Amino acid sequence: MAFRTARNLAYFSNYIRNYSTNGPLVNVTVNEKSGFATATLQRPSVNSLNLELLTEISHTLQQLEKNKCRGLILTSASNKVFSAGLDLFELHKPNADKIKQMWSTLQEVWIKLYGSSYPTVAVVNGHAPAGGCMLALSCEYRVMLNNFIIGLNEAQIGFSAPMWLIDGMRNTIGSRQAEFALTAGTLFKTEEALKIGLVDEVAQSKEEAIEKAEKFLNKFAKIPPHARSMTKAALRGANIQALVRNKDEEVRSYVDFVTDSQFQDSLGEFIELNLKQKLSK
Ligand SMILES: CCCCCCCC/C=C\C=C\CC(=O)SCCNC(=O)CCNC(=O)[C@H](O)C(C)(C)COP(=O)(O)OP(=O)(O)OC[C@H]1O[C@@H](n2cnc3c(N)ncnc32)[C@H](O)[C@@H]1OP(=O)(O)O
C-alpha cells in the first residue's frame, strides 16, 4: 500500500512536485502528513475547459491513480470561479479535429474522476456552471462557499447534457430533482444547492472548506482501501461502462452537433448576451 513508509511518502511527494512543475494549468500538492493531494485548477481567468486544461486534468488523475493517492481535493486558484465549464470560445467556429479531442478528453476526465479508486472532494470556491458542475459532481463530496452558483445549464444554452452527466446528477440529487433542474437548466445558489443535495456542506472560507474536505477524507482512514474502492466501483461502474461502450459514437454525435450552423448561431447569441468578452466579427 502506498505511503506505508516515510520513504514511499517522500518519493510520492517529490514525484508530485516534479509533476506539478510540468503542469502549469493544474497545481498538485501533497499534504505529507495526511497523504491527501490537492489539485488546484489555475487556467486564467475562469478555468474554462479547453483541450489543454482537460488534458492536464486527465494526466493528473492518471498519475494520482498510479501512485495510489489516499484522497483528492479538487479546487480552483480563482476566488470567484471554480470552473466556467467548456471554453465557449473554442466551441465557436471550431476545428473539428480539435473539438473531437476535446470531447474525448472530457469523457476521459469524467471516467477517471467519477471512477477513481481513491476518495474525492470538490472544494467549490467559486461559480460552477455546466462543465464546472460536472467536475464537482464527479467527486464523492462537495463543499461549497457561499454566494456562488452551480448547476447544469446546458438546456439554457440550447442542448442536453450527455447521458453520463445526467446519470451523475440523478445519482446525486435523485430523479425528480434532476428532471426539474436539467429541463430548466437551473443554476442554483449555494444555499439552494445545499437544500437539494447538490452540495453536501457550505463553508464561509476556503480554509474552512478544506478542513471539511479533509474531515470527509479522514472518514476512510480505517476502511480497507480495496473494500472502499470495490464498493465505489459497484455503485458507479454501470454508468461508467455505459459511457465506455458509447464513447466513440458520442464523440461523433457531439462533433456533428457542435459544427452544425444552428448550434453555432445559438452559441454565438449566448456568448454575445452572457459573456463580457465578445466574438470578433
Ligand atoms: C450526444 C453527445 C453530444 C450532446 C451534445 C452536447 C453538446 C454539448 C456542447 C457543449 C457542452 C458544454 C458544456 C459546457 O460546459 S458549456 C459552458 C457553459 N458555461 C457557462 O454557461 C458559463 C458562462 N460564464 C458565466 O456565466 C460567468 O462568466 C461566470 C462563470 C458565472 C463568472 O462570472 P464573472 O465572475 O462575472 O466573470 P465574467 O462573466 O466577467 O467572466 C470573466 C472572463 O471569463 C470569460 N468566460 C466566462 N465563461 C467562459 C467560458 N465558459 N468559456 C470561455 N470564456 C469564458 C468571460 O468572457 C470573461 O472574459 P474577459 O475577462 O476576457 O472579459
The ligand as an SDF file (V2000), in Angstrom:
LIG
                    3D

 63 65  0  0  0  0  0  0  0  0999 V2000
  -24.5850   13.0050  -27.6520 C   0  0  0  0  0  0  0  0  0  0  0  0
  -23.4970   13.8440  -27.0680 C   0  0  0  0  0  0  0  0  0  0  0  0
  -23.4750   15.1810  -27.5900 C   0  0  0  0  0  0  0  0  0  0  0  0
  -24.5280   16.0110  -26.9200 C   0  0  0  0  0  0  0  0  0  0  0  0
  -24.3960   17.3740  -27.4290 C   0  0  0  0  0  0  0  0  0  0  0  0
  -23.9450   18.2230  -26.3460 C   0  0  0  0  0  0  0  0  0  0  0  0
  -23.3430   19.4330  -26.9100 C   0  0  0  0  0  0  0  0  0  0  0  0
  -22.5580   19.9170  -25.8180 C   0  0  0  0  0  0  0  0  0  0  0  0
  -21.7760   21.1010  -26.1510 C   0  0  0  0  0  0  0  0  0  0  0  0
  -21.1630   21.7380  -25.2440 C   0  0  0  0  0  0  0  0  0  0  0  0
  -21.2240   21.3550  -23.8230 C   0  0  0  0  0  0  0  0  0  0  0  0
  -20.9620   22.2890  -22.9810 C   0  0  0  0  0  0  0  0  0  0  0  0
  -20.9570   22.1340  -21.5470 C   0  0  0  0  0  0  0  0  0  0  0  0
  -20.3970   23.4060  -21.0060 C   0  0  0  0  0  0  0  0  0  0  0  0
  -19.6360   23.3850  -20.0760 O   0  0  0  0  0  0  0  0  0  0  0  0
  -20.8300   24.8410  -21.8020 S   0  0  0  0  0  0  0  0  0  0  0  0
  -20.1390   26.1630  -20.7990 C   0  0  0  0  0  0  0  0  0  0  0  0
  -21.2370   26.7840  -20.0840 C   0  0  0  0  0  0  0  0  0  0  0  0
  -20.6960   27.8290  -19.2560 N   0  0  0  0  0  0  0  0  0  0  0  0
  -21.4150   28.8590  -18.9060 C   0  0  0  0  0  0  0  0  0  0  0  0
  -22.5760   28.9910  -19.2360 O   0  0  0  0  0  0  0  0  0  0  0  0
  -20.7160   29.8880  -18.0530 C   0  0  0  0  0  0  0  0  0  0  0  0
  -20.6540   31.2100  -18.7320 C   0  0  0  0  0  0  0  0  0  0  0  0
  -19.9760   32.1450  -17.8480 N   0  0  0  0  0  0  0  0  0  0  0  0
  -20.5980   32.7590  -16.8090 C   0  0  0  0  0  0  0  0  0  0  0  0
  -21.7680   32.5390  -16.5280 O   0  0  0  0  0  0  0  0  0  0  0  0
  -19.7850   33.7030  -15.9730 C   0  0  0  0  0  0  0  0  0  0  0  0
  -18.6600   34.0920  -16.7240 O   0  0  0  0  0  0  0  0  0  0  0  0
  -19.3100   33.1160  -14.6320 C   0  0  0  0  0  0  0  0  0  0  0  0
  -18.5920   31.7610  -14.7950 C   0  0  0  0  0  0  0  0  0  0  0  0
  -20.5360   32.9440  -13.6880 C   0  0  0  0  0  0  0  0  0  0  0  0
  -18.3070   34.1000  -13.9540 C   0  0  0  0  0  0  0  0  0  0  0  0
  -18.8980   35.3600  -13.8710 O   0  0  0  0  0  0  0  0  0  0  0  0
  -17.9820   36.6410  -13.5500 P   0  0  0  0  0  0  0  0  0  0  0  0
  -17.1660   36.3810  -12.3420 O   0  0  0  0  0  0  0  0  0  0  0  0
  -18.8810   37.8270  -13.5380 O   0  0  0  0  0  0  0  0  0  0  0  0
  -16.9490   36.6880  -14.7450 O   0  0  0  0  0  0  0  0  0  0  0  0
  -17.1680   37.2170  -16.2450 P   0  0  0  0  0  0  0  0  0  0  0  0
  -18.5050   36.8430  -16.7470 O   0  0  0  0  0  0  0  0  0  0  0  0
  -16.7500   38.6370  -16.2750 O   0  0  0  0  0  0  0  0  0  0  0  0
  -16.1170   36.3110  -16.9900 O   0  0  0  0  0  0  0  0  0  0  0  0
  -14.7110   36.5050  -16.8370 C   0  0  0  0  0  0  0  0  0  0  0  0
  -13.9980   36.1890  -18.1170 C   0  0  0  0  0  0  0  0  0  0  0  0
  -14.1710   34.8010  -18.4230 O   0  0  0  0  0  0  0  0  0  0  0  0
  -14.7520   34.6360  -19.7210 C   0  0  0  0  0  0  0  0  0  0  0  0
  -15.5990   33.4200  -19.6850 N   0  0  0  0  0  0  0  0  0  0  0  0
  -16.5860   33.1320  -18.8220 C   0  0  0  0  0  0  0  0  0  0  0  0
  -17.1090   31.9260  -19.0580 N   0  0  0  0  0  0  0  0  0  0  0  0
  -16.4150   31.3950  -20.0970 C   0  0  0  0  0  0  0  0  0  0  0  0
  -16.4830   30.1450  -20.8140 C   0  0  0  0  0  0  0  0  0  0  0  0
  -17.3500   29.1660  -20.4860 N   0  0  0  0  0  0  0  0  0  0  0  0
  -15.6330   29.9760  -21.8320 N   0  0  0  0  0  0  0  0  0  0  0  0
  -14.7300   30.9240  -22.1690 C   0  0  0  0  0  0  0  0  0  0  0  0
  -14.6060   32.1360  -21.5320 N   0  0  0  0  0  0  0  0  0  0  0  0
  -15.4380   32.3560  -20.5020 C   0  0  0  0  0  0  0  0  0  0  0  0
  -15.5420   35.9220  -19.9000 C   0  0  0  0  0  0  0  0  0  0  0  0
  -15.8070   36.1550  -21.2510 O   0  0  0  0  0  0  0  0  0  0  0  0
  -14.6040   36.9300  -19.3040 C   0  0  0  0  0  0  0  0  0  0  0  0
  -13.5600   37.1870  -20.2280 O   0  0  0  0  0  0  0  0  0  0  0  0
  -12.6960   38.5450  -20.1800 P   0  0  0  0  0  0  0  0  0  0  0  0
  -12.0140   38.5530  -18.8480 O   0  0  0  0  0  0  0  0  0  0  0  0
  -11.7860   38.4370  -21.3440 O   0  0  0  0  0  0  0  0  0  0  0  0
  -13.7040   39.6540  -20.3110 O   0  0  0  0  0  0  0  0  0  0  0  0
  1  2  1  0
  2  3  1  0
  3  4  1  0
  4  5  1  0
  5  6  1  0
  6  7  1  0
  7  8  1  0
  8  9  1  0
  9 10  2  0
 10 11  1  0
 11 12  2  0
 12 13  1  0
 13 14  1  0
 14 15  2  0
 14 16  1  0
 16 17  1  0
 17 18  1  0
 18 19  1  0
 19 20  1  0
 20 21  2  0
 20 22  1  0
 22 23  1  0
 23 24  1  0
 24 25  1  0
 25 26  2  0
 25 27  1  0
 27 28  1  0
 27 29  1  0
 29 30  1  0
 29 31  1  0
 29 32  1  0
 32 33  1  0
 33 34  1  0
 34 35  2  0
 34 36  1  0
 34 37  1  0
 37 38  1  0
 38 39  2  0
 38 40  1  0
 38 41  1  0
 41 42  1  0
 42 43  1  0
 43 44  1  0
 43 58  1  0
 44 45  1  0
 45 46  1  0
 45 56  1  0
 46 47  1  0
 46 55  1  0
 47 48  2  0
 48 49  1  0
 49 50  1  0
 49 55  2  0
 50 51  1  0
 50 52  2  0
 52 53  1  0
 53 54  2  0
 54 55  1  0
 56 57  1  0
 56 58  1  0
 58 59  1  0
 59 60  1  0
 60 61  2  0
 60 62  1  0
 60 63  1  0
M  END
$$$$
